[in-house]
Amino acid sequence: AFSDFAKMPQGSFDAIDIEPILHSAVELFRESENVVINLNYVSKKYLVNGDKEQLMRVFINIIKNATQAVPESTTGIIDINIEEKNDQYIISFKDNGVGIPEEKREHIFEPNFTTKNSGTGLGLAISKNIIERMNGNIWFDSVVNEYAVFYIQLPKI
């Protein structure tokens, strides 16, 4: 994963529809135990300029992190929304997990940083790189022991 990060392919950017990519990413987690994923958006075309496979990688990473943030004793609830705001789409992923402690927030998108016991700590760094190359932004909000919400903002085409 680290060598992938070091030589991230630029990808071929085309007009892509967020909705089916997001739907496919969610389907990979449908059988996860103790996790309910709710998709909240109008089914329509959400066109952006980007690379389909790389955007899929971002969505999978964020959903995977959300499922892993929920304690085993709790049923995970992940709410995913797509909203339109002026000339942007904002995709949000909210979980009911443990949240992100204050002291770790400034490092969350750094390579090799992880809040988990396993993993490379590259998922969010790679995701940030991909989203920024699509002229978008990625950020989060969190309350410890309540939730984390990751937001992706991408320009419409």
Secondary structure in CASP SS format (residue, H / E / C, confidence):
PFRMAT SS
TARGET T0000
AUTHOR 0000-0000-0000
METHOD secondary structure of the structure
MODEL  1
A C 1.00
F H 1.00
S H 1.00
D H 1.00
F H 1.00
A H 1.00
K C 1.00
M C 1.00
P C 1.00
Q C 1.00
G C 1.00
S C 1.00
F C 1.00
D E 1.00
A E 1.00
I E 1.00
D E 1.00
I H 1.00
E H 1.00
P H 1.00
I H 1.00
L H 1.00
H H 1.00
S H 1.00
A H 1.00
V H 1.00
E H 1.00
L C 1.00
F C 1.00
R C 1.00
E C 1.00
S C 1.00
E C 1.00
N C 1.00
V E 1.00
V E 1.00
I E 1.00
N E 1.00
L E 1.00
N E 1.00
Y C 1.00
V C 1.00
S C 1.00
K C 1.00
K C 1.00
Y C 1.00
L E 1.00
V E 1.00
N E 1.00
G E 1.00
D C 1.00
K H 1.00
E H 1.00
Q H 1.00
L H 1.00
M H 1.00
R H 1.00
V H 1.00
F H 1.00
I H 1.00
N H 1.00
I H 1.00
I H 1.00
K H 1.00
N H 1.00
A H 1.00
T H 1.00
Q H 1.00
A H 1.00
V C 1.00
P C 1.00
E C 1.00
S C 1.00
T C 1.00
T C 1.00
G E 1.00
I E 1.00
I E 1.00
D E 1.00
I E 1.00
N E 1.00
I E 1.00
E E 1.00
E E 1.00
K E 1.00
N C 1.00
D C 1.00
Q E 1.00
Y E 1.00
I E 1.00
I E 1.00
S E 1.00
F E 1.00
K E 1.00
D E 1.00
N C 1.00
G C 1.00
V C 1.00
G C 1.00
I C 1.00
P C 1.00
E H 1.00
E H 1.00
K H 1.00
R H 1.00
E C 1.00
H C 1.00
I C 1.00
F C 1.00
E C 1.00
P C 1.00
N C 1.00
F C 1.00
T C 1.00
T C 1.00
K C 1.00
N C 1.00
S C 1.00
G C 1.00
T C 1.00
G C 1.00
L C 1.00
G H 1.00
L H 1.00
A H 1.00
I H 1.00
S H 1.00
K H 1.00
N H 1.00
I H 1.00
I H 1.00
E H 1.00
R H 1.00
M C 1.00
N C 1.00
G C 1.00
N E 1.00
I E 1.00
W E 1.00
F E 1.00
D E 1.00
S E 1.00
V E 1.00
V C 1.00
N C 1.00
E C 1.00
Y E 1.00
A E 1.00
V E 1.00
F E 1.00
Y E 1.00
I E 1.00
Q E 1.00
L E 1.00
P E 1.00
K E 1.00
I C 1.00
END
